[in-house]
Amino acid sequence: MRHYFKYSIFCSILCLLVSCQGKIQDVTGENVPTTESSLLNSSTESGENIKKKNISVSEFIRWCMDEQNELNKTLSISEAKYNLSYMPKENLAYLELKTESYDLEKFKKTSDHYKDMIYFNLRIAVPEAEGELLKYKLTSPAEYEQRIKYLSFGVQDDIFITQGKDTIKPGLCQYERIFEVAPYATIQIAFDKKKLNPEEGFTFVYNDKLLEKGYVKFTYKTGQLVNLPNITSL
C-alpha cells in the first residue's frame, strides 16, 4: 500500500511535468523539445553556484527543472530523442503538499516518505513524427498492440543501472499512457536505494526495443544526486 501511494504521487508528477512545453540542452549541443513545470515562469540560477546556497522550496523546484541542470540528460540517436530526468524526493513532497497549508518541518517530513527509492522519468520521443509515437512506422494493428504490451509489461526487463560490478533492476516501472496523440512516451522508474548507492556514479541503461535503437545510456557522476541545494524556507 505504501508503494502504491508513492507511485500515485509519482504518476501525478508526470502530469505536472507535461503541463507546459520548454527546451533542454542535448548532450550533442542541440536544443530539443521537452517538458517543464509551470513554476518555471522566471529564470533561476543553475549549476554549481546554486548548490552552495540555502534556497526556498519554489526555488528548488525551478532549479530542478532548469534546462542546464545536470539532473536532466538528453540523448539523440538518429530521429529518436531520449530524456532522462532524476526526480528528487523534494519534488514528490511538493506535489503531495501543493494543495495543503504546510510548514517547512512538514515538508521535510513528507520528503522523507520518499527517501527509500530513487525516481526517474524516461521519455522516448520522435519529435518530427506526426501523431502518436506508438503508431510511428507502424506496419499493422497487431504491432500497435504489441507496442502497448511491451511498454506496459515488458519494458522493465530492458531497463537497468550499472554501478561498479553491480547490475540493478528497477523496483518500480510504469508506462504512463496519456490516451492522446503525442510523439512521445514516458516511463516512470524507481530503484531501491538499498541496491543503488546515490552517492556513487552510475550508468542508466535502456535497451530500446520500441524504436529498435539498441542500448541508450546516461551516466551520472559521483555526487550528482546528493550534492543538491539546501532547502531552508518555503
C-alpha positions as CSV (number, residue, x, y, z in Angstrom):
1,M,0.0,0.0,0.0
2,R,2.9,2.4,0.8
3,H,4.5,1.8,-2.6
4,Y,1.1,2.2,-4.3
5,F,0.6,5.6,-2.6
6,K,4.2,6.7,-3.5
7,Y,3.6,5.7,-7.1
8,S,0.3,7.5,-7.3
9,I,2.2,10.7,-6.4
10,F,4.9,9.7,-8.9
11,C,2.4,9.4,-11.7
12,S,0.8,12.8,-10.7
13,I,4.2,14.4,-11.1
14,L,4.3,13.3,-14.7
15,C,1.1,15.3,-15.2
16,L,2.7,18.3,-13.7
17,L,5.8,17.9,-15.9
18,V,3.7,17.7,-19.2
19,S,1.6,20.7,-18.3
20,C,3.7,23.0,-20.5
21,Q,6.5,22.9,-23.1
22,G,10.1,24.0,-22.8
23,K,13.6,23.0,-24.0
24,I,16.5,21.1,-22.7
25,Q,20.1,21.1,-23.9
26,D,21.0,17.9,-25.8
27,V,24.4,16.2,-25.0
28,T,25.4,16.9,-28.6
29,G,24.7,20.7,-28.1
30,E,21.3,20.7,-29.8
31,N,18.2,22.2,-28.2
32,V,15.4,19.7,-28.2
33,P,11.8,19.8,-27.0
34,T,10.9,18.5,-23.5
35,T,8.6,19.5,-20.7
36,E,9.0,21.5,-17.5
37,S,6.9,22.6,-14.6
38,S,4.7,25.7,-14.8
39,L,6.7,27.0,-12.0
40,L,9.4,28.0,-14.5
41,N,7.8,31.4,-15.2
42,S,11.0,33.2,-14.3
43,S,14.7,32.5,-14.7
44,T,16.7,30.8,-11.9
45,E,20.3,30.4,-11.2
46,S,21.7,26.9,-12.1
47,G,24.9,24.9,-11.8
48,E,27.4,24.8,-9.0
49,N,26.7,28.3,-7.6
50,I,23.2,27.5,-6.5
51,K,24.3,24.2,-4.9
52,K,26.2,26.2,-2.4
53,K,23.2,28.2,-1.4
54,N,20.2,27.9,1.0
55,I,17.1,28.2,-1.1
56,S,13.3,28.0,-0.8
57,V,11.1,25.1,-1.9
58,S,9.9,27.0,-5.0
59,E,13.5,27.9,-6.0
60,F,14.5,24.3,-5.6
61,I,11.7,23.1,-7.9
62,R,12.7,25.7,-10.5
63,W,16.3,24.7,-10.2
64,C,15.4,21.0,-10.8
65,M,13.6,21.9,-14.0
66,D,16.3,24.3,-15.3
67,E,17.4,23.4,-18.8
68,Q,21.1,23.5,-17.8
69,N,20.5,21.2,-14.8
70,E,22.8,18.1,-14.7
71,L,19.9,16.1,-13.2
72,N,18.3,16.1,-16.7
73,K,20.0,14.4,-19.6
74,T,19.1,14.1,-23.2
75,L,20.5,11.8,-26.0
76,S,19.7,11.8,-29.7
77,I,20.0,8.6,-31.9
78,S,19.0,9.4,-35.5
79,E,15.4,10.6,-35.4
80,A,14.8,9.4,-31.8
81,K,15.4,11.5,-28.7
82,Y,15.6,10.2,-25.1
83,N,15.3,12.4,-22.0
84,L,16.1,11.0,-18.5
85,S,15.1,13.2,-15.5
86,Y,16.1,12.5,-11.9
87,M,13.2,13.3,-9.6
88,P,14.4,14.3,-6.1
89,K,12.3,13.4,-3.1
90,E,11.6,17.1,-2.6
91,N,9.7,17.2,-5.9
92,L,7.5,14.4,-4.8
93,A,6.8,16.1,-1.5
94,Y,6.0,19.3,-3.2
95,L,3.3,17.7,-5.3
96,E,1.8,15.8,-2.4
97,L,1.5,19.0,-0.3
98,K,0.8,21.6,-3.0
99,T,-2.9,21.9,-2.2
100,E,-2.3,22.0,1.5
101,S,-1.2,24.5,4.1
102,Y,2.2,23.3,5.4
103,D,5.3,24.5,7.1
104,L,9.0,23.7,6.4
105,E,9.0,20.9,9.1
106,K,6.1,19.1,7.5
107,F,7.6,19.5,4.0
108,K,10.8,17.8,5.2
109,K,8.9,15.0,6.9
110,T,6.9,14.4,3.8
111,S,10.1,14.4,1.7
112,D,11.4,11.6,3.9
113,H,8.5,9.4,2.8
114,Y,10.3,9.0,-0.5
115,K,13.8,8.6,0.8
116,D,14.0,4.8,0.2
117,M,13.6,4.9,-3.5
118,I,15.4,6.8,-6.3
119,Y,13.0,8.1,-9.0
120,F,13.4,8.8,-12.7
121,N,11.3,9.7,-15.7
122,L,12.4,8.4,-19.1
123,R,10.8,10.0,-22.1
124,I,11.1,8.4,-25.6
125,A,10.3,10.8,-28.5
126,V,10.4,11.2,-32.2
127,P,9.8,15.0,-32.4
128,E,9.4,15.0,-36.2
129,A,6.8,12.3,-36.2
130,E,3.1,13.1,-36.8
131,G,0.6,11.6,-34.4
132,E,1.1,9.0,-31.7
133,L,4.5,7.7,-31.0
134,L,3.3,4.1,-30.8
135,K,2.0,4.4,-34.4
136,Y,5.3,5.6,-35.8
137,K,6.2,3.5,-38.8
138,L,3.5,1.1,-37.8
139,T,3.1,-1.9,-40.1
140,S,-0.1,-3.5,-38.7
141,P,-2.8,-3.1,-35.9
142,A,-1.2,-6.2,-34.2
143,E,2.1,-4.4,-34.0
144,Y,0.4,-1.5,-32.3
145,E,-1.0,-3.8,-29.6
146,Q,2.4,-5.4,-29.2
147,R,4.0,-2.0,-28.6
148,I,1.4,-1.2,-25.9
149,K,2.0,-4.5,-24.3
150,Y,5.8,-4.0,-24.4
151,L,5.6,-0.6,-22.7
152,S,3.1,-1.8,-20.1
153,F,4.7,-5.1,-19.2
154,G,8.0,-5.8,-20.9
155,V,10.0,-2.6,-20.8
156,Q,11.1,-3.2,-17.2
157,D,13.2,-6.1,-18.5
158,D,15.2,-3.7,-20.7
159,I,16.0,-1.1,-18.1
160,F,18.8,-1.4,-15.6
161,I,21.6,0.5,-13.9
162,T,25.2,-0.5,-13.7
163,Q,27.2,0.7,-10.7
164,G,30.6,-0.8,-10.2
165,K,30.3,-4.5,-10.8
166,D,26.5,-4.5,-9.9
167,T,23.6,-4.6,-12.3
168,I,20.5,-3.1,-10.6
169,K,16.9,-3.7,-11.9
170,P,14.1,-1.2,-11.1
171,G,11.8,-1.8,-8.2
172,L,9.0,0.1,-9.9
173,C,8.4,0.7,-13.6
174,Q,5.3,2.0,-15.2
175,Y,4.4,3.3,-18.7
176,E,2.2,6.4,-18.4
177,R,-0.4,6.1,-21.1
178,I,-1.9,9.5,-21.8
179,F,-4.6,8.5,-24.3
180,E,-3.9,11.4,-26.7
181,V,-1.9,12.0,-29.9
182,A,1.6,12.7,-28.8
183,P,5.0,11.9,-30.4
184,Y,6.4,10.6,-27.1
185,A,6.0,8.0,-24.4
186,T,7.1,8.4,-20.8
187,I,8.1,5.6,-18.4
188,Q,8.3,6.2,-14.7
189,I,11.0,4.2,-12.9
190,A,12.2,3.8,-9.3
191,F,15.2,2.0,-7.8
192,D,15.6,0.7,-4.3
193,K,18.2,2.8,-2.5
194,K,19.4,-0.3,-0.7
195,K,20.6,-1.6,-4.0
196,L,21.6,1.7,-5.8
197,N,24.0,4.0,-3.9
198,P,23.1,7.6,-4.9
199,E,26.4,8.9,-3.6
200,E,28.4,7.0,-6.3
201,G,28.4,7.4,-10.0
202,F,26.4,5.0,-12.2
203,T,25.1,4.5,-15.7
204,F,21.4,4.2,-16.5
205,V,20.8,1.8,-19.5
206,Y,17.7,1.3,-21.7
207,N,17.9,-1.4,-24.4
208,D,15.3,0.2,-26.7
209,K,13.2,-2.4,-28.3
210,L,10.4,0.1,-29.1
211,L,12.2,2.0,-31.8
212,E,15.0,-0.6,-32.0
213,K,17.9,1.8,-31.4
214,G,19.8,-0.5,-29.2
215,Y,21.4,0.5,-25.9
216,V,20.7,4.1,-24.7
217,K,23.0,5.1,-21.8
218,F,23.0,8.1,-19.4
219,T,25.9,8.5,-17.0
220,Y,25.6,10.3,-13.6
221,K,28.9,11.3,-12.0
222,T,29.7,10.7,-8.3
223,G,27.8,13.2,-6.2
224,Q,25.4,14.5,-8.8
225,L,22.3,13.1,-7.0
226,V,23.3,14.1,-3.5
227,N,25.0,17.4,-3.7
228,L,21.8,19.3,-4.1
229,P,20.8,22.8,-2.8
230,N,19.7,23.0,0.9
231,I,16.1,24.0,1.4
232,T,15.7,26.3,4.3
233,S,12.4,28.1,3.7
234,L,9.1,27.8,1.8
